[in-house]
Amino acid sequence: MGYRVAVVGATGNVGREMLNILEEVNFPVDKIHAIASRKSIGQLVSFGEQNIACEDVEQFDFSKVDVVLMSVSGAFSKEWSPKIGAAGPIVIDNSSAWRMDPDVPLIVPEVNPDDVSYASRKNIIANPNCSTAQLVVALKPLHDRAKIKRVVVATYQSVSGAGKEGMDELWDQTKGVFVLGPSEPRKFPKQIAFNVIPCIGSFLDDGYTDEEAKMWNETHKMIDPAIKLTVTCVRVPVMVGHSEAVNIEFESPLDEDEAREILREAPGLVVIDKREPAGYITPKEAQGEFPVFVSRIRNDPTVEHGLSMWVVADNLRKGAALNAVQIAQLLHERGLLRQTALA
């Protein structure tokens, strides 16, 4: 017997990807529900060969499902996730609302799968920020081998990380440059077409942004609070796929050849690292793919035990929808999902 699954926020970019990936990985679904706000009631979304009409979140009975994948705002999740969890199903939430709650596990299955053991405290599991997810998949096997002291990260984040509005703005501005004339920024603070914006999120008192703070706070929770991590988050004119330039300092010696072998053997990673003009990954090639890709692995001679690398993933997949589905798979494998019989 399979599970009764609900996807809340099913009409958004990540919600649609959740539905696609559930079908792609053959997650054992007996019944699927697409849930959305009142304005989207009846709108059709795809699940495999089916078209499913969206149901109203306000009217839906969550006690009749086993697992709920949430792709909604943090404010919406703060209100609804406890209600849904209290009704019985486990909520896998993609927002930032619950990530730092000590009673809510923050999970990347390749990194800290055992933390699902305390999901029952609130029946909520948090999905990390999209940039954090791919970073920790690459850091964890190296940390296990040589213990990371410090990490410096610069991100190159695609506009899909800001939702459909971000993608539309890049498309409209790009057309405007060549055809229609300039258009004023709406979603982003400055023009994104043919530009980069070195600010994602809201500024904090220390000059960093909340997007940058998410990355070190979440890495500390999932891997090791002793890791020193500093980040600059940058929005770039790419539709899908986040990239990161990552510099690591270790406690113990770890050279590029051993690091390359460790990463090749690690779960969820693919190494593409040839020292030739096309011997590395770009976000275009990563789009639509499941793994986190690592390229440009090289020693950093400016510190005693240093390494630099380039990390790329599809932010709508491993950074969001795929990771949520993999958490559901992990719960299934460990027998932690209830199964509500179909009426």
N, C-alpha and C positions, 0 to 999 in steps of 0.2 A: 504494500500500500504506500502511496506517495503522500505528499503534503498539500494542504490548502495554503496558498501563497497570495499575499496582497502586496502590490507595489503602489505606494502612496507618492503622488507626484509623477504619475505615469505619463503625462503629456510633455514633460520637460526633456532636455537632452539626456540627462543621466537616467531618468526613469525609463525612457525608451530603450536605452542601452541595457538596463537591468533586465527588461523583458527579452531583448535579443539574446543576452548571454545565458539567462536561465534556459532558453531553448537550445542554444549552441552546445552547452555542456551537458545537456540531458539531465538537468536537475529533476529529481522525482516529484513532479507536480501532478496532483490529481485534479486540482481546480485552481485557476488563476483569476485574480480580481485586479482590475485596474482602477485605482482610486484617485480622485482629483477634487479640486474645488468645485463649488456649485456652478461656476460659469462654464466648466468643461464637461458637465453631465451629458452623457450620450455621445461624446466625441469618441471616435474609433481609434484604437491603437493596435499594433500588430503583435501577436505572439505566435511565432512559427507561421503556420498557414492560416491561423485564426485571426479574425478581427474582433476585438473585445470592446464593448461600450464602457466608457468610464462611469463609475458609480460615485455618489456624493459621500465625501468623507464624514459629513455631519450625520448622515443617516445609516452608515454602514455598521453592521454588527461584527466587531473584531473578535468576539469570542468564538466565532465559527472558523477562524483561520489559525494556522500553526506558526507561521513566520511572516513578518512584515518588513519589507525593504522600503526605507524612507528616503526620498530625495526631495526635501523641502527646506524652507528657511529655518534658521536656528530658533527664531521666535515661535514658529509653528510647532517645531519639534518639542520645545520646552513645554508647550501646552498639551500636545497630543501624545507624545511617547509614553509618559507615565500612565495615562488613561488606557492606552492600547496594551501596554505591558501588564497592567492590572487585570485586563480582560483575559489574559492567558498566553497569547503568542509572544515570542521573542521578537523584539524590534531591533533591526540593524539599521542604524541611523547614519546618514551621510553628512549631516550638518555639523557645525562646530559646537552644538549645544551641550553635549555630554562628554566630550573628549577628555576633559581634565577632572571629571567627577571621580573621586576615589572608589566609588562603588560601581562604576561602569567600566568594563574592560575596553581598552582601545587596542584593536587587533589588526595586524597584518599577518595572515596565516603562516607565511614563510619565516616570520620573525619571532612571534610570541604566541604560538597556538595554545599553550597551556593556560593562558589567561582567560580562556572561555569558561574555565571552571567556576568563575564567580559571576557569570552572566545572570544567574537566577536571583541575585540580590535585588535587581530592579527590572529584570527581563528586558534590559537594554544593552546593546553592544554598539560602540562607536566606531565609525570608519574614520581614519585619519584624513588630514588635509591632503589634497592630491599630490602636492610637491613632496610632502613628508613620506607618503607611501612608497614612492619609487626610491627615495633616498635611503630609507631604512632597509629595504631589500638588498641594496648594494653594500651598506655599511655593516650589517649584522655578521656576515661570515668573516669579514676582515677583523672586526672587533673580537670575535671568538678566538681568532688566531693570535693577534698581536696587541690587543687592547688599545682602543683609540683614546688619545689625549685631547685632541682639538680638531675641529672641522671648520673650514671656511667654504661657504657655498654662495655662488651667484646663480640665480634661476633665470630661465628664459621661458616664460609661461605664455601659452597660447591664449587666444581670446575666448575659446570655448570654456575656459575656466571661469569666465564671467557670464556664462549662460548664452542663450540664444540672442539676447540683446547685444552682447559683445561680438558675436559672430556677424550679426546683421550690420553692426556699425563698421566693422572692418570692410565688409563687402560693399556697403554703400559709399564709404569714403574712398575706397579704391576705384570704384566706378566714377566717383566724382572727380578724382584727379585727372582722369582721361576723357570723360564724356560730359558730365553734368555740372561741373563746377564744384567748388569746395562746400562741405557741409560742416556745421558746428558739432563738436563732440557732445554726446548725450550720456552714454554709459561710462566713458573714460574721461579723465580730467583734461587730456590733451588729445590731439589727433593721433590715432594709432596706425593708420595706413602710412607705410614708408617711414616709420618712426619707431622708437622704443621708449617706454615710459618706466622710469626707475622707481616706481612707487605702486604697490598693490596693497589695498586695504587702507585703514585709518592710521594716522600717526599717533604714536604713544609719546609719553613725556620724555623718553630717552632718545627720541629721534628715529627709532626703528618703527616699523609698522606692525599691526596685529597679525598680518600674514606672515611676517618674518618671525614673530614671537611664537606663532603656532608651530613652526618647524622645529625650533629648539625645545619647546615644552613637550611636544609629542614624541620627539626622539628620546628625550630624557625618560618619559613614562614607559616607552616600549623597549628601549635598549639599556640605557645606563645614565642616571642623573649626573654622573661625574664627567661626562663628555662635555667639553667646552665647544660651543657651536655658535658661529656668527653667520648671518645671512643677509644678502641683498636680493630682494625679489624684483624682477623686471618683467613687464608685459611686452611681448613682441608681436609683430604682425604675422602670426602663424595661426591657422584655423584650429588645428587639433595637434596635441603633442607637446608635453613640457620637457625641457632640457635643463640640465644642471652641470655647471663646472664645479667640481668638488676637489678640494685640497685637504688631505688628511695627514695628521701627525700622530704617530704611534708611540706607545711605551717601549715596544720591542722592535728589533729589526724585521722588516718585511720588504723584500725587493719586488720590483714590477713583475718578474717572471713567476714568483710564487703567488703573488696576488692574482695574477691572471688565471692561474690554475685553480686557485680557491674559488674564484668567481665563476669559472666554467662549471665547477661541480655543484654550485649552490642552487637551491630550488628557486624557480621563478626568474632566473637570470639567463641572458644570452650575451656572450662576449663576441663583439665584432671589432677586431683590433689588428688591422694590418697597416703597416707604415707605408702607405701608398695613397695616391690622390682620392680614391673612393673607398678606402679601407676603414670606414667608421660609419656610425649610424646617425641619421638625422630624423627629426620628428616626422617628416613625410613618410619615411619607410616604416616608422613605428606605428603609424596610424592604423587602427583596426587590429592590431596585434595584442596578444596577451602578455608577453614577458616584459620585464625591465631590461633594457639593453645598456651595455657598458662598452665604451671605446676609449681610445687615447690614454691607456694606462701607462704611466711613466713615473720614474723616480723623481722626487723633488730634492735636489741637492742643497737647498737653502736651510733645511732643518735636519736634525740627526736621523730621524726615521720618518721620511716624508714620501707621500705618493699623491699624484694628481690623476683625475679621471673625468670622463664625460658620461653622464647618465641620462637616458632618454626613455620615456614611456608615453603611451596614449593615456592622457589624463582623464578621459571619459571612461576608460576601461580599468587599468590597474589603479589609476588614481581615484576611482569612484565606483562605478558599477561592477566591474569584475571583482574587485576586492570584497564588496558586499556579498556577491554570490559565493565567492570562495569561503567567506565566513559561514554562510548557510551550509555549504558543503562540509565544512569542518564540524559544525554542530550535528549534522546528519551522521558523519562518520563516528562521532563519539557518543551517539545515542542521546543527545541533549535536546532534541526537538520532539515535542509531543506530536501525536497524529490524531487529528479529529476526523472521525469517519464521515464520509459524505452522506447527506440525508437521502 
